[in-house]
Amino acid sequence: MAQPNYKTVFVFLDTDKYCSPFDLLVAVDCFPDSMIFKYENVTGEDAPKIVFDLLFPRGPAGAAHTKIFINGSNFEEVEKVVTATQNAMKSAPWGNSIIVDPRGGYSTAAAAVAKTFGTAMEKGLGNLENKKVVILAGTGPVGQTAARIYAAEKADVTITSRSLAKGQIIADNINAEVGTQRVKVVEVSRPEQTAAAICDAEIILAAGAGGIQLLSKADIDSAAKCKIIADINAIKPLGVEGLGSNDDGVELKLGVFGIGALAIGKLKIKTETEMINRATAEAQGLFDYSIAYTIAKDAILKKLAKAAAK
Ligand SMILES: NC(=O)c1ccc[n+]([C@@H]2O[C@H](COP(=O)([O-])OP(=O)(O)OC[C@H]3O[C@@H](n4cnc5c(N)ncnc54)[C@H](OP(=O)(O)O)[C@@H]3O)[C@@H](O)[C@H]2O)c1
């Protein structure tokens, strides 16, 4: 019997009540002939049933063309779905590849950290090791993933939050993961507390919810040691006063370089697209934030090498 010509199928397991159209669109743009199946409000308990039902009908050859994309804004539930999916595959005769990018948090954070790394290298400030990084409102999917990546790069990380307790849970988890105290928390519940939180920062990443300004011009003027400021909020008002969405290495004041949300967004899309391409090229594997950061950092390193060769 002739081998079926398997179509690529992306199976979205989303822990939220609606599946983000953002990632559906990126997947369809990568593979216009693919099909999308989407499941919403998925929990760790639901995942194995769905996984078995998508693995068996196509057999091992077809399963290699079935890709699971795990999404959602609740990191804890997303982790449960990832673990349950991996465990289900371990007990099945074959598996398939799994992309994890909760609410774009992994690819966006990877791009944001890589862009700050690239600017630091370009401006002669060296790599991220031991750099004092402050992530403003660093408790959302993007901010906490950026903290995780900066910590893995051995930076000295501070996240701010309106709630010390909320931030502390995130810092404790990352510190346990890296095996040392690299992340601390400072409570910023009023704008006038921001200046004290950033007084030692060399790099500031504004990671707040859309449409909220976190950093004023006066705050920037007060941050005497700061060299790089990045913002991931593309919804007006933007996160950093005076930093435009498309700015990419623009000097905000003497010796302080800014990277805006859409400049980060370009690398984010490139990164997510490459995560999907790699997951599609491989029959199995986990494609998560660490792969996202490898992709984003490699793109920056290539750009730096090209500039150096000119
Ligand atoms: N550039 C890109 O390519 C790209 C891609 C995806 C997302 N984004 C953007 O990235 C940003 C972060 O996304 P996310 O999903 O991680 O964000 P999020 O979870 O919506 O918000 C991040 C944090 O902002 C803080 N926050 C919320 N409301 C606030 C308020 N009124 N005042 C002060 N702080 C407030 C909260 O921290 P506390 O409660 O701890 O204070 C929250 O944890 C958003 O602006 C999103 O639009 C950008």
The ligand as a Gaussian input file, in Angstrom:
#p B3LYP/6-31G(d) Opt

LIG

0 1
 N        7.138000      42.864000      21.718000
 C        6.619000      41.668000      21.493000
 O        6.945000      40.977000      20.524000
 C        5.600000      41.086000      22.450000
 C        5.107000      39.767000      22.345000
 C        4.242000      39.283000      23.341000
 C        3.862000      40.139000      24.364000
 N        4.310000      41.428000      24.370000
 C        4.009000      42.384000      25.411000
 O        4.838000      42.043000      26.497000
 C        4.301000      42.595000      27.690000
 C        4.349000      41.548000      28.753000
 O        3.491000      40.480000      28.397000
 P        2.965000      39.536000      29.532000
 O        1.959000      38.632000      28.923000
 O        4.160000      38.972000      30.246000
 O        2.290000      40.660000      30.466000
 P        1.191000      40.596000      31.606000
 O        1.236000      39.285000      32.259000
 O       -0.093000      41.081000      31.053000
 O        1.759000      41.744000      32.573000
 C        3.066000      41.727000      33.105000
 C        3.058000      42.354000      34.476000
 O        2.660000      43.712000      34.402000
 C        2.254000      44.112000      35.711000
 N        1.086000      44.962000      35.646000
 C       -0.172000      44.649000      35.221000
 N       -0.986000      45.698000      35.338000
 C       -0.248000      46.713000      35.862000
 C       -0.520000      48.048000      36.237000
 N       -1.740000      48.589000      36.078000
 N        0.491000      48.801000      36.748000
 C        1.732000      48.283000      36.906000
 N        2.053000      47.015000      36.565000
 C        1.086000      46.242000      36.058000
 C        1.943000      42.833000      36.484000
 O        2.954000      42.686000      37.470000
 P        2.666000      42.732000      39.063000
 O        1.253000      42.298000      39.282000
 O        3.667000      41.752000      39.588000
 O        2.946000      44.136000      39.477000
 C        2.072000      41.737000      35.445000
 O        2.560000      40.517000      35.971000
 C        2.906000      43.110000      27.317000
 O        2.999000      44.501000      27.174000
 C        2.620000      42.430000      25.988000
 O        1.750000      43.196000      25.199000
 C        5.193000      41.886000      23.465000

